[in-house]
Amino acid sequence: MDKVGKSIILIGLIVVIISAAIWLFGDKLRFLGRLPGDIRIEKENFKVYIPITTMLLVSVLLSAIMWIVQRMSK
């Protein structure tokens, strides 16, 4: 159980650090959400936004981070 507690604390710290970075440097990450493959449909009274490519990029980054964390905890 000790490893589970440490893992939860580590994941929480990573989430806090990533959130703080996005909050501080979010204005410089304007390309996120406007990548090729993201779908934006804007009409007069209708807006649809489907960030397919952005979510794939975020998923790959989070998977890499989790892989690194897992390798470090062994």
PDB file with one MODEL, atoms N, CA, C and O in Angstrom:
MODEL        1
ATOM      1  N   MET A   1       0.821  -1.204   0.000  1.00  0.00           N
ATOM      2  CA  MET A   1       0.000   0.000   0.000  1.00  0.00           C
ATOM      3  C   MET A   1       0.859   1.258   0.000  1.00  0.00           C
ATOM      4  O   MET A   1       0.414   2.315  -0.450  1.00  0.00           O
ATOM      5  N   ASP A   2       2.075   1.151   0.498  1.00  0.00           N
ATOM      6  CA  ASP A   2       2.937   2.320   0.559  1.00  0.00           C
ATOM      7  C   ASP A   2       3.248   2.850  -0.835  1.00  0.00           C
ATOM      8  O   ASP A   2       3.311   4.063  -1.030  1.00  0.00           O
ATOM      9  N   LYS A   3       3.442   1.957  -1.809  1.00  0.00           N
ATOM     10  CA  LYS A   3       3.721   2.376  -3.184  1.00  0.00           C
ATOM     11  C   LYS A   3       2.520   3.069  -3.800  1.00  0.00           C
ATOM     12  O   LYS A   3       2.677   4.018  -4.568  1.00  0.00           O
ATOM     13  N   VAL A   4       1.326   2.607  -3.471  1.00  0.00           N
ATOM     14  CA  VAL A   4       0.110   3.218  -4.019  1.00  0.00           C
ATOM     15  C   VAL A   4      -0.009   4.662  -3.532  1.00  0.00           C
ATOM     16  O   VAL A   4      -0.323   5.557  -4.316  1.00  0.00           O
ATOM     17  N   GLY A   5       0.237   4.886  -2.260  1.00  0.00           N
ATOM     18  CA  GLY A   5       0.166   6.236  -1.709  1.00  0.00           C
ATOM     19  C   GLY A   5       1.173   7.171  -2.356  1.00  0.00           C
ATOM     20  O   GLY A   5       0.845   8.304  -2.708  1.00  0.00           O
ATOM     21  N   LYS A   6       2.395   6.694  -2.510  1.00  0.00           N
ATOM     22  CA  LYS A   6       3.432   7.510  -3.158  1.00  0.00           C
ATOM     23  C   LYS A   6       3.076   7.797  -4.609  1.00  0.00           C
ATOM     24  O   LYS A   6       3.323   8.898  -5.103  1.00  0.00           O
ATOM     25  N   SER A   7       2.498   6.817  -5.295  1.00  0.00           N
ATOM     26  CA  SER A   7       2.106   7.014  -6.694  1.00  0.00           C
ATOM     27  C   SER A   7       1.003   8.060  -6.808  1.00  0.00           C
ATOM     28  O   SER A   7       1.035   8.904  -7.703  1.00  0.00           O
ATOM     29  N   ILE A   8       0.031   8.006  -5.907  1.00  0.00           N
ATOM     30  CA  ILE A   8      -1.060   8.986  -5.942  1.00  0.00           C
ATOM     31  C   ILE A   8      -0.527  10.387  -5.670  1.00  0.00           C
ATOM     32  O   ILE A   8      -0.938  11.342  -6.329  1.00  0.00           O
ATOM     33  N   ILE A   9       0.379  10.521  -4.713  1.00  0.00           N
ATOM     34  CA  ILE A   9       0.977  11.831  -4.426  1.00  0.00           C
ATOM     35  C   ILE A   9       1.772  12.320  -5.626  1.00  0.00           C
ATOM     36  O   ILE A   9       1.689  13.496  -5.980  1.00  0.00           O
ATOM     37  N   LEU A  10       2.541  11.442  -6.257  1.00  0.00           N
ATOM     38  CA  LEU A  10       3.338  11.823  -7.426  1.00  0.00           C
ATOM     39  C   LEU A  10       2.449  12.256  -8.585  1.00  0.00           C
ATOM     40  O   LEU A  10       2.731  13.257  -9.243  1.00  0.00           O
ATOM     41  N   ILE A  11       1.386  11.515  -8.836  1.00  0.00           N
ATOM     42  CA  ILE A  11       0.455  11.888  -9.909  1.00  0.00           C
ATOM     43  C   ILE A  11      -0.194  13.233  -9.604  1.00  0.00           C
ATOM     44  O   ILE A  11      -0.353  14.063 -10.500  1.00  0.00           O
ATOM     45  N   GLY A  12      -0.566  13.452  -8.352  1.00  0.00           N
ATOM     46  CA  GLY A  12      -1.139  14.738  -7.955  1.00  0.00           C
ATOM     47  C   GLY A  12      -0.176  15.886  -8.179  1.00  0.00           C
ATOM     48  O   GLY A  12      -0.577  16.942  -8.669  1.00  0.00           O
ATOM     49  N   LEU A  13       1.087  15.699  -7.829  1.00  0.00           N
ATOM     50  CA  LEU A  13       2.090  16.741  -8.050  1.00  0.00           C
ATOM     51  C   LEU A  13       2.295  17.018  -9.533  1.00  0.00           C
ATOM     52  O   LEU A  13       2.438  18.171  -9.943  1.00  0.00           O
ATOM     53  N   ILE A  14       2.309  15.971 -10.326  1.00  0.00           N
ATOM     54  CA  ILE A  14       2.455  16.151 -11.777  1.00  0.00           C
ATOM     55  C   ILE A  14       1.280  16.940 -12.333  1.00  0.00           C
ATOM     56  O   ILE A  14       1.472  17.837 -13.155  1.00  0.00           O
ATOM     57  N   VAL A  15       0.071  16.620 -11.896  1.00  0.00           N
ATOM     58  CA  VAL A  15      -1.116  17.345 -12.356  1.00  0.00           C
ATOM     59  C   VAL A  15      -1.043  18.820 -11.944  1.00  0.00           C
ATOM     60  O   VAL A  15      -1.390  19.699 -12.733  1.00  0.00           O
ATOM     61  N   VAL A  16      -0.597  19.093 -10.726  1.00  0.00           N
ATOM     62  CA  VAL A  16      -0.470  20.481 -10.257  1.00  0.00           C
ATOM     63  C   VAL A  16       0.573  21.233 -11.090  1.00  0.00           C
ATOM     64  O   VAL A  16       0.346  22.378 -11.481  1.00  0.00           O
ATOM     65  N   ILE A  17       1.695  20.603 -11.357  1.00  0.00           N
ATOM     66  CA  ILE A  17       2.758  21.257 -12.140  1.00  0.00           C
ATOM     67  C   ILE A  17       2.292  21.529 -13.568  1.00  0.00           C
ATOM     68  O   ILE A  17       2.519  22.616 -14.099  1.00  0.00           O
ATOM     69  N   ILE A  18       1.645  20.552 -14.187  1.00  0.00           N
ATOM     70  CA  ILE A  18       1.150  20.747 -15.547  1.00  0.00           C
ATOM     71  C   ILE A  18       0.078  21.833 -15.578  1.00  0.00           C
ATOM     72  O   ILE A  18       0.063  22.659 -16.490  1.00  0.00           O
ATOM     73  N   SER A  19      -0.813  21.839 -14.595  1.00  0.00           N
ATOM     74  CA  SER A  19      -1.866  22.859 -14.539  1.00  0.00           C
ATOM     75  C   SER A  19      -1.277  24.245 -14.358  1.00  0.00           C
ATOM     76  O   SER A  19      -1.720  25.196 -15.002  1.00  0.00           O
ATOM     77  N   ALA A  20      -0.282  24.372 -13.489  1.00  0.00           N
ATOM     78  CA  ALA A  20       0.365  25.665 -13.279  1.00  0.00           C
ATOM     79  C   ALA A  20       1.072  26.134 -14.549  1.00  0.00           C
ATOM     80  O   ALA A  20       1.027  27.317 -14.885  1.00  0.00           O
ATOM     81  N   ALA A  21       1.722  25.212 -15.252  1.00  0.00           N
ATOM     82  CA  ALA A  21       2.407  25.581 -16.494  1.00  0.00           C
ATOM     83  C   ALA A  21       1.414  26.047 -17.545  1.00  0.00           C
ATOM     84  O   ALA A  21       1.667  27.025 -18.248  1.00  0.00           O
ATOM     85  N   ILE A  22       0.289  25.359 -17.658  1.00  0.00           N
ATOM     86  CA  ILE A  22      -0.732  25.770 -18.619  1.00  0.00           C
ATOM     87  C   ILE A  22      -1.305  27.125 -18.244  1.00  0.00           C
ATOM     88  O   ILE A  22      -1.553  27.963 -19.111  1.00  0.00           O
ATOM     89  N   TRP A  23      -1.513  27.337 -16.962  1.00  0.00           N
ATOM     90  CA  TRP A  23      -2.065  28.608 -16.498  1.00  0.00           C
ATOM     91  C   TRP A  23      -1.096  29.757 -16.762  1.00  0.00           C
ATOM     92  O   TRP A  23      -1.513  30.834 -17.188  1.00  0.00           O
ATOM     93  N   LEU A  24       0.200  29.533 -16.511  1.00  0.00           N
ATOM     94  CA  LEU A  24       1.195  30.590 -16.694  1.00  0.00           C
ATOM     95  C   LEU A  24       1.553  30.819 -18.159  1.00  0.00           C
ATOM     96  O   LEU A  24       1.726  31.960 -18.587  1.00  0.00           O
ATOM     97  N   PHE A  25       1.665  29.742 -18.922  1.00  0.00           N
ATOM     98  CA  PHE A  25       2.144  29.849 -20.294  1.00  0.00           C
ATOM     99  C   PHE A  25       1.073  29.510 -21.325  1.00  0.00           C
ATOM    100  O   PHE A  25       1.394  29.252 -22.485  1.00  0.00           O
ATOM    101  N   GLY A  26      -0.175  29.507 -20.922  1.00  0.00           N
ATOM    102  CA  GLY A  26      -1.272  29.131 -21.812  1.00  0.00           C
ATOM    103  C   GLY A  26      -1.418  30.026 -23.020  1.00  0.00           C
ATOM    104  O   GLY A  26      -1.818  29.575 -24.093  1.00  0.00           O
ATOM    105  N   ASP A  27      -1.089  31.309 -22.846  1.00  0.00           N
ATOM    106  CA  ASP A  27      -1.210  32.229 -23.978  1.00  0.00           C
ATOM    107  C   ASP A  27      -0.182  31.934 -25.063  1.00  0.00           C
ATOM    108  O   ASP A  27      -0.363  32.346 -26.209  1.00  0.00           O
ATOM    109  N   LYS A  28       0.886  31.232 -24.725  1.00  0.00           N
ATOM    110  CA  LYS A  28       1.905  30.871 -25.710  1.00  0.00           C
ATOM    111  C   LYS A  28       1.615  29.529 -26.368  1.00  0.00           C
ATOM    112  O   LYS A  28       2.319  29.129 -27.296  1.00  0.00           O
ATOM    113  N   LEU A  29       0.591  28.835 -25.899  1.00  0.00           N
ATOM    114  CA  LEU A  29       0.220  27.532 -26.468  1.00  0.00           C
ATOM    115  C   LEU A  29      -1.016  27.658 -27.348  1.00  0.00           C
ATOM    116  O   LEU A  29      -1.883  26.784 -27.333  1.00  0.00           O
ATOM    117  N   ARG A  30      -1.098  28.708 -28.089  1.00  0.00           N
ATOM    118  CA  ARG A  30      -2.275  28.950 -28.921  1.00  0.00           C
ATOM    119  C   ARG A  30      -2.435  27.933 -30.047  1.00  0.00           C
ATOM    120  O   ARG A  30      -3.527  27.772 -30.591  1.00  0.00           O
ATOM    121  N   PHE A  31      -1.346  27.248 -30.395  1.00  0.00           N
ATOM    122  CA  PHE A  31      -1.442  26.246 -31.463  1.00  0.00           C
ATOM    123  C   PHE A  31      -2.281  25.051 -31.033  1.00  0.00           C
ATOM    124  O   PHE A  31      -2.848  24.364 -31.882  1.00  0.00           O
ATOM    125  N   LEU A  32      -2.371  24.788 -29.729  1.00  0.00           N
ATOM    126  CA  LEU A  32      -3.213  23.692 -29.262  1.00  0.00           C
ATOM    127  C   LEU A  32      -4.667  24.058 -29.521  1.00  0.00           C
ATOM    128  O   LEU A  32      -5.120  25.141 -29.148  1.00  0.00           O
ATOM    129  N   GLY A  33      -5.370  23.177 -30.141  1.00  0.00           N
ATOM    130  CA  GLY A  33      -6.753  23.445 -30.497  1.00  0.00           C
ATOM    131  C   GLY A  33      -6.903  23.977 -31.904  1.00  0.00           C
ATOM    132  O   GLY A  33      -8.020  24.129 -32.399  1.00  0.00           O
ATOM    133  N   ARG A  34      -5.797  24.259 -32.548  1.00  0.00           N
ATOM    134  CA  ARG A  34      -5.821  24.741 -33.929  1.00  0.00           C
ATOM    135  C   ARG A  34      -4.891  23.929 -34.808  1.00  0.00           C
ATOM    136  O   ARG A  34      -4.413  24.401 -35.840  1.00  0.00           O
ATOM    137  N   LEU A  35      -4.646  22.716 -34.387  1.00  0.00           N
ATOM    138  CA  LEU A  35      -3.775  21.834 -35.159  1.00  0.00           C
ATOM    139  C   LEU A  35      -4.528  21.281 -36.365  1.00  0.00           C
ATOM    140  O   LEU A  35      -5.757  21.216 -36.352  1.00  0.00           O
ATOM    141  N   PRO A  36      -3.801  20.885 -37.402  1.00  0.00           N
ATOM    142  CA  PRO A  36      -4.465  20.227 -38.521  1.00  0.00           C
ATOM    143  C   PRO A  36      -5.137  18.944 -38.030  1.00  0.00           C
ATOM    144  O   PRO A  36      -4.506  18.134 -37.352  1.00  0.00           O
ATOM    145  N   GLY A  37      -6.370  18.765 -38.360  1.00  0.00           N
ATOM    146  CA  GLY A  37      -7.114  17.605 -37.900  1.00  0.00           C
ATOM    147  C   GLY A  37      -8.152  17.953 -36.843  1.00  0.00           C
ATOM    148  O   GLY A  37      -9.075  17.175 -36.600  1.00  0.00           O
ATOM    149  N   ASP A  38      -8.007  19.118 -36.212  1.00  0.00           N
ATOM    150  CA  ASP A  38      -9.031  19.595 -35.284  1.00  0.00           C
ATOM    151  C   ASP A  38     -10.187  20.159 -36.102  1.00  0.00           C
ATOM    152  O   ASP A  38      -9.978  20.920 -37.046  1.00  0.00           O
ATOM    153  N   ILE A  39     -11.382  19.787 -35.739  1.00  0.00           N
ATOM    154  CA  ILE A  39     -12.557  20.198 -36.508  1.00  0.00           C
ATOM    155  C   ILE A  39     -13.224  21.377 -35.823  1.00  0.00           C
ATOM    156  O   ILE A  39     -13.582  21.306 -34.647  1.00  0.00           O
ATOM    157  N   ARG A  40     -13.388  22.461 -36.567  1.00  0.00           N
ATOM    158  CA  ARG A  40     -14.090  23.650 -36.072  1.00  0.00           C
ATOM    159  C   ARG A  40     -15.140  24.037 -37.099  1.00  0.00           C
ATOM    160  O   ARG A  40     -14.826  24.307 -38.258  1.00  0.00           O
ATOM    161  N   ILE A  41     -16.374  24.061 -36.665  1.00  0.00           N
ATOM    162  CA  ILE A  41     -17.467  24.490 -37.530  1.00  0.00           C
ATOM    163  C   ILE A  41     -18.144  25.664 -36.833  1.00  0.00           C
ATOM    164  O   ILE A  41     -18.705  25.518 -35.747  1.00  0.00           O
ATOM    165  N   GLU A  42     -18.085  26.812 -37.464  1.00  0.00           N
ATOM    166  CA  GLU A  42     -18.702  28.005 -36.891  1.00  0.00           C
ATOM    167  C   GLU A  42     -19.678  28.590 -37.903  1.00  0.00           C
ATOM    168  O   GLU A  42     -19.300  28.957 -39.016  1.00  0.00           O
ATOM    169  N   LYS A  43     -20.920  28.668 -37.502  1.00  0.00           N
ATOM    170  CA  LYS A  43     -21.947  29.290 -38.321  1.00  0.00           C
ATOM    171  C   LYS A  43     -22.609  30.380 -37.494  1.00  0.00           C
ATOM    172  O   LYS A  43     -22.178  30.673 -36.379  1.00  0.00           O
ATOM    173  N   GLU A  44     -23.628  30.964 -38.030  1.00  0.00           N
ATOM    174  CA  GLU A  44     -24.253  32.110 -37.380  1.00  0.00           C
ATOM    175  C   GLU A  44     -24.694  31.808 -35.941  1.00  0.00           C
ATOM    176  O   GLU A  44     -24.303  32.527 -35.021  1.00  0.00           O
ATOM    177  N   ASN A  45     -25.477  30.789 -35.735  1.00  0.00           N
ATOM    178  CA  ASN A  45     -25.978  30.461 -34.403  1.00  0.00           C
ATOM    179  C   ASN A  45     -25.528  29.083 -33.937  1.00  0.00           C
ATOM    180  O   ASN A  45     -26.194  28.458 -33.113  1.00  0.00           O
ATOM    181  N   PHE A  46     -24.408  28.611 -34.455  1.00  0.00           N
ATOM    182  CA  PHE A  46     -24.005  27.230 -34.212  1.00  0.00           C
ATOM    183  C   PHE A  46     -22.483  27.125 -34.219  1.00  0.00           C
ATOM    184  O   PHE A  46     -21.833  27.565 -35.167  1.00  0.00           O
ATOM    185  N   LYS A  47     -21.916  26.544 -33.164  1.00  0.00           N
ATOM    186  CA  LYS A  47     -20.467  26.326 -33.112  1.00  0.00           C
ATOM    187  C   LYS A  47     -20.203  24.915 -32.622  1.00  0.00           C
ATOM    188  O   LYS A  47     -20.773  24.472 -31.625  1.00  0.00           O
ATOM    189  N   VAL A  48     -19.326  24.209 -33.339  1.00  0.00           N
ATOM    190  CA  VAL A  48     -18.909  22.869 -32.949  1.00  0.00           C
ATOM    191  C   VAL A  48     -17.384  22.837 -32.999  1.00  0.00           C
ATOM    192  O   VAL A  48     -16.767  23.300 -33.958  1.00  0.00           O
ATOM    193  N   TYR A  49     -16.803  22.289 -31.962  1.00  0.00           N
ATOM    194  CA  TYR A  49     -15.358  22.183 -31.896  1.00  0.00           C
ATOM    195  C   TYR A  49     -15.005  20.769 -31.457  1.00  0.00           C
ATOM    196  O   TYR A  49     -15.402  20.342 -30.373  1.00  0.00           O
ATOM    197  N   ILE A  50     -14.260  20.035 -32.290  1.00  0.00           N
ATOM    198  CA  ILE A  50     -13.854  18.664 -31.981  1.00  0.00           C
ATOM    199  C   ILE A  50     -12.329  18.594 -32.145  1.00  0.00           C
ATOM    200  O   ILE A  50     -11.828  18.479 -33.263  1.00  0.00           O
ATOM    201  N   PRO A  51     -11.596  18.663 -31.028  1.00  0.00           N
ATOM    202  CA  PRO A  51     -10.120  18.702 -31.087  1.00  0.00           C
ATOM    203  C   PRO A  51      -9.481  17.319 -31.188  1.00  0.00           C
ATOM    204  O   PRO A  51      -8.838  16.867 -30.241  1.00  0.00           O
ATOM    205  N   ILE A  52      -9.648  16.649 -32.313  1.00  0.00           N
ATOM    206  CA  ILE A  52      -9.161  15.280 -32.480  1.00  0.00           C
ATOM    207  C   ILE A  52      -7.632  15.212 -32.358  1.00  0.00           C
ATOM    208  O   ILE A  52      -7.113  14.431 -31.561  1.00  0.00           O
ATOM    209  N   THR A  53      -6.928  16.004 -33.122  1.00  0.00           N
ATOM    210  CA  THR A  53      -5.468  15.967 -33.129  1.00  0.00           C
ATOM    211  C   THR A  53      -4.898  16.426 -31.792  1.00  0.00           C
ATOM    212  O   THR A  53      -3.931  15.845 -31.299  1.00  0.00           O
ATOM    213  N   THR A  54      -5.478  17.446 -31.210  1.00  0.00           N
ATOM    214  CA  THR A  54      -5.007  17.927 -29.918  1.00  0.00           C
ATOM    215  C   THR A  54      -5.153  16.846 -28.854  1.00  0.00           C
ATOM    216  O   THR A  54      -4.248  16.656 -28.041  1.00  0.00           O
ATOM    217  N   MET A  55      -6.270  16.139 -28.848  1.00  0.00           N
ATOM    218  CA  MET A  55      -6.477  15.086 -27.852  1.00  0.00           C
ATOM    219  C   MET A  55      -5.533  13.912 -28.075  1.00  0.00           C
ATOM    220  O   MET A  55      -5.094  13.288 -27.109  1.00  0.00           O
ATOM    221  N   LEU A  56      -5.213  13.600 -29.325  1.00  0.00           N
ATOM    222  CA  LEU A  56      -4.230  12.548 -29.602  1.00  0.00           C
ATOM    223  C   LEU A  56      -2.851  12.952 -29.076  1.00  0.00           C
ATOM    224  O   LEU A  56      -2.138  12.134 -28.494  1.00  0.00           O
ATOM    225  N   LEU A  57      -2.484  14.210 -29.283  1.00  0.00           N
ATOM    226  CA  LEU A  57      -1.202  14.711 -28.798  1.00  0.00           C
ATOM    227  C   LEU A  57      -1.145  14.680 -27.277  1.00  0.00           C
ATOM    228  O   LEU A  57      -0.137  14.260 -26.709  1.00  0.00           O
ATOM    229  N   VAL A  58      -2.190  15.110 -26.620  1.00  0.00           N
ATOM    230  CA  VAL A  58      -2.248  15.089 -25.157  1.00  0.00           C
ATOM    231  C   VAL A  58      -2.188  13.653 -24.650  1.00  0.00           C
ATOM    232  O   VAL A  58      -1.511  13.381 -23.658  1.00  0.00           O
ATOM    233  N   SER A  59      -2.871  12.746 -25.302  1.00  0.00           N
ATOM    234  CA  SER A  59      -2.863  11.344 -24.902  1.00  0.00           C
ATOM    235  C   SER A  59      -1.468  10.734 -25.009  1.00  0.00           C
ATOM    236  O   SER A  59      -1.044   9.999 -24.117  1.00  0.00           O
ATOM    237  N   VAL A  60      -0.759  11.032 -26.085  1.00  0.00           N
ATOM    238  CA  VAL A  60       0.597  10.519 -26.261  1.00  0.00           C
ATOM    239  C   VAL A  60       1.518  11.085 -25.181  1.00  0.00           C
ATOM    240  O   VAL A  60       2.326  10.351 -24.613  1.00  0.00           O
ATOM    241  N   LEU A  61       1.406  12.366 -24.897  1.00  0.00           N
ATOM    242  CA  LEU A  61       2.245  12.980 -23.867  1.00  0.00           C
ATOM    243  C   LEU A  61       1.957  12.399 -22.487  1.00  0.00           C
ATOM    244  O   LEU A  61       2.888  12.098 -21.740  1.00  0.00           O
ATOM    245  N   LEU A  62       0.688  12.239 -22.143  1.00  0.00           N
ATOM    246  CA  LEU A  62       0.338  11.666 -20.846  1.00  0.00           C
ATOM    247  C   LEU A  62       0.778  10.207 -20.744  1.00  0.00           C
ATOM    248  O   LEU A  62       1.210   9.765 -19.679  1.00  0.00           O
ATOM    249  N   SER A  63       0.674   9.467 -21.824  1.00  0.00           N
ATOM    250  CA  SER A  63       1.136   8.074 -21.820  1.00  0.00           C
ATOM    251  C   SER A  63       2.650   8.011 -21.608  1.00  0.00           C
ATOM    252  O   SER A  63       3.140   7.151 -20.876  1.00  0.00           O
ATOM    253  N   ALA A  64       3.379   8.908 -22.241  1.00  0.00           N
ATOM    254  CA  ALA A  64       4.835   8.941 -22.065  1.00  0.00           C
ATOM    255  C   ALA A  64       5.199   9.307 -20.632  1.00  0.00           C
ATOM    256  O   ALA A  64       6.115   8.720 -20.056  1.00  0.00           O
ATOM    257  N   ILE A  65       4.498  10.261 -20.059  1.00  0.00           N
ATOM    258  CA  ILE A  65       4.762  10.653 -18.673  1.00  0.00           C
ATOM    259  C   ILE A  65       4.477   9.488 -17.730  1.00  0.00           C
ATOM    260  O   ILE A  65       5.265   9.206 -16.827  1.00  0.00           O
ATOM    261  N   MET A  66       3.353   8.817 -17.942  1.00  0.00           N
ATOM    262  CA  MET A  66       3.011   7.681 -17.080  1.00  0.00           C
ATOM    263  C   MET A  66       4.015   6.544 -17.245  1.00  0.00           C
ATOM    264  O   MET A  66       4.331   5.869 -16.265  1.00  0.00           O
ATOM    265  N   TRP A  67       4.524   6.313 -18.453  1.00  0.00           N
ATOM    266  CA  TRP A  67       5.523   5.290 -18.682  1.00  0.00           C
ATOM    267  C   TRP A  67       6.807   5.630 -17.914  1.00  0.00           C
ATOM    268  O   TRP A  67       7.421   4.759 -17.299  1.00  0.00           O
ATOM    269  N   ILE A  68       7.200   6.901 -17.960  1.00  0.00           N
ATOM    270  CA  ILE A  68       8.409   7.333 -17.239  1.00  0.00           C
ATOM    271  C   ILE A  68       8.222   7.174 -15.736  1.00  0.00           C
ATOM    272  O   ILE A  68       9.120   6.685 -15.050  1.00  0.00           O
ATOM    273  N   VAL A  69       7.078   7.578 -15.221  1.00  0.00           N
ATOM    274  CA  VAL A  69       6.788   7.444 -13.793  1.00  0.00           C
ATOM    275  C   VAL A  69       6.824   5.983 -13.377  1.00  0.00           C
ATOM    276  O   VAL A  69       7.371   5.646 -12.327  1.00  0.00           O
ATOM    277  N   GLN A  70       6.247   5.122 -14.193  1.00  0.00           N
ATOM    278  CA  GLN A  70       6.227   3.698 -13.886  1.00  0.00           C
ATOM    279  C   GLN A  70       7.644   3.114 -13.870  1.00  0.00           C
ATOM    280  O   GLN A  70       7.985   2.309 -13.003  1.00  0.00           O
ATOM    281  N   ARG A  71       8.448   3.524 -14.827  1.00  0.00           N
ATOM    282  CA  ARG A  71       9.831   3.022 -14.890  1.00  0.00           C
ATOM    283  C   ARG A  71      10.662   3.519 -13.698  1.00  0.00           C
ATOM    284  O   ARG A  71      11.535   2.806 -13.204  1.00  0.00           O
ATOM    285  N   MET A  72      10.383   4.742 -13.245  1.00  0.00           N
ATOM    286  CA  MET A  72      11.135   5.297 -12.120  1.00  0.00           C
ATOM    287  C   MET A  72      10.729   4.674 -10.796  1.00  0.00           C
ATOM    288  O   MET A  72      11.527   4.646  -9.859  1.00  0.00           O
ATOM    289  N   SER A  73       9.503   4.174 -10.702  1.00  0.00           N
ATOM    290  CA  SER A  73       9.017   3.626  -9.433  1.00  0.00           C
ATOM    291  C   SER A  73       9.465   2.183  -9.213  1.00  0.00           C
ATOM    292  O   SER A  73       9.253   1.634  -8.132  1.00  0.00           O
ATOM    293  N   LYS A  74      10.071   1.570 -10.208  1.00  0.00           N
ATOM    294  CA  LYS A  74      10.524   0.171 -10.054  1.00  0.00           C
ATOM    295  C   LYS A  74      11.844   0.113  -9.331  1.00  0.00           C
ATOM    296  O   LYS A  74      12.380  -0.973  -9.110  1.00  0.00           O
TER     297      LYS A  74
ENDMDL
END
